[in-house]
Amino acid sequence: MRMRIVLALGLLAFAGALTILFAQQQPGQLPPQQPGQLAPKQPGQLPPQQPSPPPADSDQLAQGDSAQFRISTLNILVPVTVTDKTTHKFVNGLTPLDFELYDNDKRQRITEDIAAHPISLVMVVQSNAAMEKILPNVRKVGSLLNGLVLGEFGEIAIIGFDHRIQTLSPFTADPEKITDALQKLKPGSNSSRLNDAAMEGVNLLKTRPNTRKRIMLIVSESRDYGSEIHVREVLSAMEFANVLSYSIDVSHLITSLTAPVQPNRPNPIPVEGRRMPNGEPATPTTDAQLNVGNWVPAIKEIFTQVKGIFVKNPLEVFTQYTGGREYSFMTQRAFEQAVSDIGEELHSQYLLTYSPNNQNEPGFHEIKVRVLKPDLEVRKRDGYYIAGAPQ
């Protein structure tokens, strides 16, 4: 009898425990979620939404993260100079409807960028021994550069070169600093590292914002002595950096005639040992009369110019393929007129902007611009490089 009572009490206790357990967990409810665990999904319900992380900056996207990507739009800015074929004067008042622009022979939709694009200009000046009589003319154009070329919010950096590449002034808009930098131009050695100096100018311009017009003005002879960089490398750097190159070409003949005459090498035969045509010995007086100077450089330049007519010099390459223009230096007045013309052209250009519809074509893109009015000429950059469509 006692055993039956104990067994009955045990069964009652077990049934009570089951009742309490089912009372705490009603049908349709899930067990409590443990910290750090995701709640399991119920039938017919969506999982709870997790808070989304803040959007990452486009320049800080982790490499290899395929869930995040960036879309970029490539806008090409094409400075275009339009002149009259007869008078060669600049033509104003045209609209985007007056132009047709082709990118790799594909017509593009263009707009005229009327936003202000201040000028960043690097002036590269040859300052070797051959330029001794020319440099005083260059030092006088500081006011012209500031007033006619740079305009409002413009800036200029100045580089001088012989066998050295010297940055005489970083970018500045202060007229006094521009004048002081030009006064530092002093004749140096006989070397002329034109290509290296032009590349240094490109490196300076690359630091300026894309919203500025990047201009290079080179005052130099059209030859290079001693550079480590080739013309092709400099031109490629100019095209990648959207640099427009202008040049004022100093004639080799002028520098040869005005440069200090190099003394003749001394004759190893003494004066007394030399014989005149009639057999009589020479004297110091007759020797001085016969030694009238060294004109070989001038004669050599005449033949070099004739021989090199069909050979493109560095200045011609830089200006032709970037859309600039080459001027000649003969007198101070001509030099100042060239600076004035460059300033007028920079402020008369049309800035055509377009987003290429063929961005998936990597390599060099040739730009063609046609103006839909008769008797007008167009000058612009030849093209640009592109790595292909963004991935």
C-alpha positions as CSV (number, residue, x, y, z in Angstrom):
1,M,0.0,0.0,0.0
2,R,2.8,2.4,0.9
3,M,4.6,1.7,-2.4
4,R,1.5,2.5,-4.4
5,I,1.2,5.9,-2.6
6,V,4.8,6.8,-3.4
7,L,4.4,5.8,-7.0
8,A,1.3,7.9,-7.4
9,L,3.0,10.9,-5.8
10,G,5.9,10.5,-8.3
11,L,3.6,10.4,-11.3
12,L,1.8,13.6,-10.1
13,A,5.1,15.5,-9.7
14,F,6.2,14.5,-13.2
15,A,2.8,15.6,-14.7
16,G,3.1,18.9,-12.9
17,A,6.6,19.6,-14.3
18,L,5.3,18.9,-17.8
19,T,2.4,21.3,-17.3
20,I,4.7,24.1,-16.2
21,L,7.0,23.6,-19.2
22,F,4.2,23.8,-21.8
23,A,2.7,26.8,-20.0
24,Q,6.0,28.8,-20.5
25,Q,6.3,27.9,-24.2
26,Q,3.0,28.5,-25.9
27,P,2.4,27.1,-29.4
28,G,3.7,29.3,-32.2
29,Q,6.4,30.9,-30.0
30,L,10.1,30.4,-30.4
31,P,12.6,29.8,-27.6
32,P,14.3,32.9,-26.3
33,Q,17.1,34.2,-28.5
34,Q,20.5,33.9,-26.9
35,P,22.9,36.9,-27.0
36,G,25.0,36.9,-30.2
37,Q,22.6,34.6,-32.1
38,L,20.3,35.3,-35.0
39,A,16.7,34.6,-34.5
40,P,15.5,31.7,-36.6
41,K,12.9,32.5,-39.3
42,Q,9.3,31.5,-38.7
43,P,7.2,30.1,-41.5
44,G,5.7,32.9,-43.6
45,Q,7.8,35.7,-41.9
46,L,10.8,37.7,-43.1
47,P,14.0,37.7,-41.1
48,P,14.5,40.7,-39.0
49,Q,16.3,43.5,-40.9
50,Q,19.8,44.1,-39.8
51,P,21.1,47.7,-39.6
52,S,23.0,48.6,-42.8
53,P,26.5,49.9,-42.5
54,P,27.2,53.5,-43.5
55,P,28.1,53.9,-47.2
56,A,31.8,53.7,-47.9
57,D,33.6,56.5,-49.6
58,S,34.3,55.7,-53.3
59,D,38.1,56.2,-52.7
60,Q,38.1,53.9,-49.7
61,L,36.4,50.8,-51.2
62,A,38.1,47.6,-50.2
63,Q,39.8,45.7,-53.0
64,G,38.1,42.5,-54.0
65,D,34.7,43.5,-52.6
66,S,32.5,42.6,-55.5
67,A,29.3,43.8,-53.8
68,Q,30.4,47.4,-54.0
69,F,31.3,49.3,-57.2
70,R,31.9,52.8,-58.5
71,I,30.5,54.4,-61.6
72,S,32.5,57.3,-63.1
73,T,31.7,59.6,-65.9
74,L,34.5,60.7,-68.2
75,N,34.2,64.3,-69.4
76,I,36.6,65.6,-72.0
77,L,37.5,69.3,-72.2
78,V,38.6,70.5,-75.6
79,P,40.0,74.1,-76.0
80,V,39.2,75.2,-79.6
81,T,40.6,78.2,-81.3
82,V,38.7,79.5,-84.3
83,T,40.2,82.0,-86.7
84,D,39.3,83.6,-90.1
85,K,41.2,82.0,-93.0
86,T,41.8,85.3,-94.6
87,T,42.5,87.7,-91.7
88,H,43.6,85.1,-89.2
89,K,41.8,87.0,-86.5
90,F,40.0,85.2,-83.7
91,V,36.3,84.5,-84.3
92,N,33.9,85.1,-81.4
93,G,30.2,84.5,-80.9
94,L,29.9,80.9,-81.9
95,T,27.6,78.4,-80.1
96,P,27.8,74.6,-79.7
97,L,25.4,74.3,-82.6
98,D,28.1,75.7,-84.8
99,F,30.5,72.8,-84.1
100,E,30.6,69.1,-84.9
101,L,33.0,67.0,-82.8
102,Y,34.1,63.4,-83.5
103,D,35.8,61.0,-81.2
104,N,37.5,58.2,-83.1
105,D,35.1,59.1,-86.0
106,K,32.1,58.8,-83.8
107,R,30.0,62.0,-83.5
108,Q,29.6,63.3,-79.9
109,R,27.0,65.4,-78.1
110,I,28.9,68.6,-77.0
111,T,28.2,71.6,-74.8
112,E,30.2,74.8,-74.4
113,D,31.7,75.1,-71.0
114,I,31.1,78.7,-70.0
115,A,32.3,78.2,-66.4
116,A,35.4,80.2,-65.4
117,H,38.6,78.2,-66.0
118,P,41.5,80.2,-64.5
119,I,45.0,79.7,-66.1
120,S,47.9,77.9,-64.6
121,L,50.9,78.7,-66.8
122,V,54.5,77.4,-66.6
123,M,57.1,79.5,-68.4
124,V,60.1,77.5,-69.4
125,V,63.1,79.7,-70.5
126,Q,66.4,78.6,-72.0
127,S,69.1,80.3,-69.9
128,N,72.4,79.0,-71.2
129,A,75.4,80.9,-72.7
130,A,73.8,81.2,-76.1
131,M,70.9,83.3,-74.6
132,E,73.1,86.0,-73.0
133,K,71.8,88.7,-75.4
134,I,68.3,87.4,-75.4
135,L,67.5,87.1,-71.7
136,P,67.3,90.9,-71.1
137,N,64.3,90.9,-73.5
138,V,62.7,88.0,-71.6
139,R,63.1,89.8,-68.2
140,K,60.9,92.7,-69.4
141,V,57.7,90.8,-70.0
142,G,56.6,90.3,-66.4
143,S,53.8,92.9,-66.6
144,L,52.6,91.5,-69.9
145,L,52.3,88.0,-68.5
146,N,50.3,89.1,-65.5
147,G,48.0,91.5,-67.4
148,L,47.4,89.9,-70.8
149,V,48.0,86.2,-70.3
150,L,47.0,85.2,-66.8
151,G,43.9,87.3,-66.2
152,E,41.8,87.0,-63.1
153,F,42.8,84.2,-60.7
154,G,45.7,83.2,-63.0
155,E,49.0,81.9,-61.7
156,I,52.5,81.3,-63.1
157,A,55.6,79.3,-62.3
158,I,59.0,80.0,-64.0
159,I,61.7,77.5,-64.9
160,G,65.2,78.3,-66.3
161,F,67.4,75.6,-67.8
162,D,70.8,75.0,-69.2
163,H,72.5,71.8,-67.9
164,R,70.4,72.4,-64.8
165,I,66.6,72.6,-64.4
166,Q,65.9,75.4,-61.9
167,T,62.4,76.3,-60.7
168,L,62.9,80.0,-60.2
169,S,59.4,80.5,-58.8
170,P,56.6,78.2,-57.8
171,F,53.0,79.1,-58.8
172,T,52.2,82.6,-57.8
173,A,49.9,85.4,-58.8
174,D,52.0,88.1,-57.2
175,P,53.4,90.5,-59.9
176,E,56.4,91.3,-57.8
177,K,57.3,87.7,-57.4
178,I,56.9,87.1,-61.1
179,T,59.3,90.0,-61.9
180,D,61.8,88.9,-59.3
181,A,61.8,85.4,-60.8
182,L,62.4,86.7,-64.3
183,Q,65.4,88.7,-63.0
184,K,67.0,85.5,-61.8
185,L,67.4,84.3,-65.4
186,K,71.2,84.3,-65.9
187,P,73.2,82.8,-68.8
188,G,74.9,79.6,-67.8
189,S,76.6,76.7,-69.5
190,N,76.5,75.7,-73.2
191,S,74.0,72.8,-72.5
192,S,70.3,73.0,-73.3
193,R,68.2,70.3,-71.7
194,L,65.0,71.4,-73.4
195,N,63.1,68.1,-73.1
196,D,64.0,67.6,-69.4
197,A,62.8,71.2,-68.7
198,A,59.6,70.6,-70.5
199,M,58.9,67.5,-68.5
200,E,59.5,69.4,-65.3
201,G,57.0,71.9,-66.4
202,V,54.4,69.1,-67.0
203,N,55.1,67.7,-63.5
204,L,54.3,71.2,-62.0
205,L,51.1,71.5,-64.0
206,K,49.9,68.1,-63.0
207,T,49.6,69.3,-59.4
208,R,47.1,71.9,-60.4
209,P,43.3,71.2,-60.3
210,N,41.6,69.9,-63.4
211,T,39.3,72.9,-63.3
212,R,42.3,75.1,-64.4
213,K,43.6,75.5,-67.9
214,R,47.1,74.0,-67.9
215,I,49.4,76.1,-70.2
216,M,53.1,75.8,-71.0
217,L,55.0,78.6,-72.6
218,I,58.5,77.7,-73.8
219,V,61.0,80.4,-74.8
220,S,63.9,78.5,-76.3
221,E,65.9,77.4,-79.3
222,S,64.3,74.4,-81.0
223,R,67.1,72.1,-80.2
224,D,68.1,69.9,-77.3
225,Y,71.5,69.3,-75.9
226,G,72.0,66.8,-73.1
227,S,68.4,65.8,-72.1
228,E,67.8,62.3,-70.7
229,I,64.2,62.3,-71.8
230,H,63.0,62.0,-75.4
231,V,60.5,64.2,-77.2
232,R,57.9,61.3,-77.4
233,E,57.9,60.9,-73.6
234,V,57.4,64.6,-73.0
235,L,54.5,64.7,-75.6
236,S,52.8,61.7,-74.0
237,A,53.0,63.3,-70.6
238,M,51.5,66.5,-72.0
239,E,48.6,64.6,-73.5
240,F,47.9,62.7,-70.3
241,A,48.0,65.9,-68.3
242,N,45.9,68.0,-70.7
243,V,48.7,70.5,-71.2
244,L,48.4,73.1,-74.0
245,S,51.9,74.1,-75.2
246,Y,52.9,77.4,-76.8
247,S,56.5,78.3,-77.8
248,I,58.5,81.4,-78.8
249,D,61.3,80.0,-80.9
250,V,64.6,81.8,-80.7
251,S,66.5,81.5,-84.0
252,H,69.7,79.5,-83.9
253,L,71.3,82.1,-86.2
254,I,70.5,84.9,-83.8
255,T,72.0,83.1,-80.8
256,S,75.1,82.1,-82.8
257,L,75.7,85.8,-83.8
258,T,75.0,87.3,-80.4
259,A,76.5,84.6,-78.1
260,P,80.0,85.3,-76.8
261,V,82.6,84.2,-79.3
262,Q,84.5,81.2,-78.1
263,P,88.2,81.8,-78.3
264,N,90.1,79.9,-81.0
265,R,92.3,77.0,-79.8
266,P,95.9,78.2,-79.6
267,N,98.1,77.2,-82.5
268,P,100.8,74.8,-81.4
269,I,103.2,76.4,-84.0
270,P,104.7,79.6,-82.7
271,V,104.3,82.8,-84.8
272,E,107.9,82.8,-85.9
273,G,107.6,79.2,-87.3
274,R,104.7,80.0,-89.5
275,R,105.3,80.9,-93.2
276,M,103.3,83.4,-95.2
277,P,102.2,82.5,-98.7
278,N,105.1,84.4,-100.2
279,G,107.6,82.4,-98.0
280,E,108.3,85.1,-95.5
281,P,107.9,84.4,-91.8
282,A,104.8,85.7,-90.0
283,T,104.9,88.3,-87.3
284,P,102.6,88.9,-84.4
285,T,101.0,91.8,-86.3
286,T,100.2,89.8,-89.4
287,D,98.9,86.9,-87.3
288,A,96.5,89.2,-85.5
289,Q,95.3,90.6,-88.8
290,L,94.5,87.2,-90.1
291,N,92.8,86.0,-86.9
292,V,89.6,88.0,-87.4
293,G,87.3,85.9,-85.3
294,N,85.4,82.6,-85.2
295,W,82.5,82.7,-87.7
296,V,82.2,78.9,-88.1
297,P,79.1,78.6,-85.8
298,A,77.1,81.1,-87.8
299,I,78.1,79.4,-91.1
300,K,77.3,76.0,-89.6
301,E,73.8,77.2,-88.5
302,I,72.9,78.3,-92.0
303,F,73.6,74.9,-93.4
304,T,71.9,73.2,-90.4
305,Q,68.7,75.2,-91.0
306,V,68.7,74.3,-94.7
307,K,69.3,70.6,-94.0
308,G,66.7,70.4,-91.2
309,I,63.7,72.0,-93.0
310,F,61.7,68.8,-93.1
311,V,62.8,67.6,-89.6
312,K,60.3,68.4,-86.8
313,N,62.0,70.1,-83.8
314,P,60.8,69.6,-80.2
315,L,59.0,72.9,-80.1
316,E,57.1,72.1,-83.3
317,V,56.1,68.7,-81.9
318,F,54.9,70.0,-78.6
319,T,52.8,72.8,-80.1
320,Q,51.3,71.0,-83.0
321,Y,50.1,67.9,-81.1
322,T,48.7,69.7,-78.1
323,G,46.8,72.4,-80.0
324,G,49.1,75.3,-79.2
325,R,51.0,77.6,-81.5
326,E,54.6,78.4,-82.3
327,Y,55.9,82.0,-82.6
328,S,59.3,83.3,-83.7
329,F,61.6,85.7,-81.8
330,M,63.4,88.3,-83.8
331,T,63.1,91.6,-81.8
332,Q,61.9,92.8,-78.5
333,R,58.7,94.2,-80.1
334,A,58.1,90.9,-81.8
335,F,58.6,89.0,-78.6
336,E,56.1,91.2,-76.7
337,Q,53.6,90.9,-79.6
338,A,53.9,87.1,-79.4
339,V,53.1,87.2,-75.6
340,S,50.1,89.5,-76.3
341,D,48.8,87.2,-79.0
342,I,49.1,84.1,-76.8
343,G,47.1,85.9,-74.1
344,E,44.4,87.0,-76.6
345,E,44.1,83.4,-77.9
346,L,43.8,81.9,-74.4
347,H,40.9,84.2,-73.6
348,S,39.2,83.7,-77.0
349,Q,39.1,79.9,-76.9
350,Y,35.9,77.9,-76.9
351,L,35.8,75.1,-74.3
352,L,33.9,72.2,-75.8
353,T,32.9,69.5,-73.3
354,Y,31.6,66.0,-74.0
355,S,31.3,62.6,-72.4
356,P,32.5,60.1,-75.0
357,N,29.9,57.5,-76.1
358,N,32.8,55.1,-76.9
359,Q,34.6,54.9,-73.5
360,N,35.0,51.2,-73.9
361,E,37.6,51.7,-76.6
362,P,41.0,51.8,-74.9
363,G,44.0,53.5,-76.3
364,F,44.4,56.8,-78.1
365,H,41.2,58.7,-79.1
366,E,41.5,61.1,-82.0
367,I,39.5,64.3,-81.7
368,K,38.2,66.0,-84.8
369,V,36.3,69.3,-84.7
370,R,34.5,70.9,-87.6
371,V,32.9,74.4,-87.6
372,L,29.7,74.6,-89.6
373,K,30.5,78.0,-91.1
374,P,32.6,78.8,-94.2
375,D,36.1,80.3,-94.3
376,L,37.0,79.4,-90.7
377,E,39.9,77.5,-89.4
378,V,40.0,75.4,-86.2
379,R,42.9,74.5,-84.0
380,K,42.6,72.0,-81.1
381,R,44.3,69.1,-79.3
382,D,44.8,66.0,-81.4
383,G,43.3,63.6,-78.8
384,Y,43.7,61.8,-75.5
385,Y,44.4,58.4,-74.0
386,I,41.9,56.3,-72.2
387,A,42.4,53.0,-70.3
388,G,39.0,51.7,-71.2
389,A,35.5,51.5,-69.5
390,P,35.5,51.4,-65.7
391,Q,35.0,47.9,-64.3
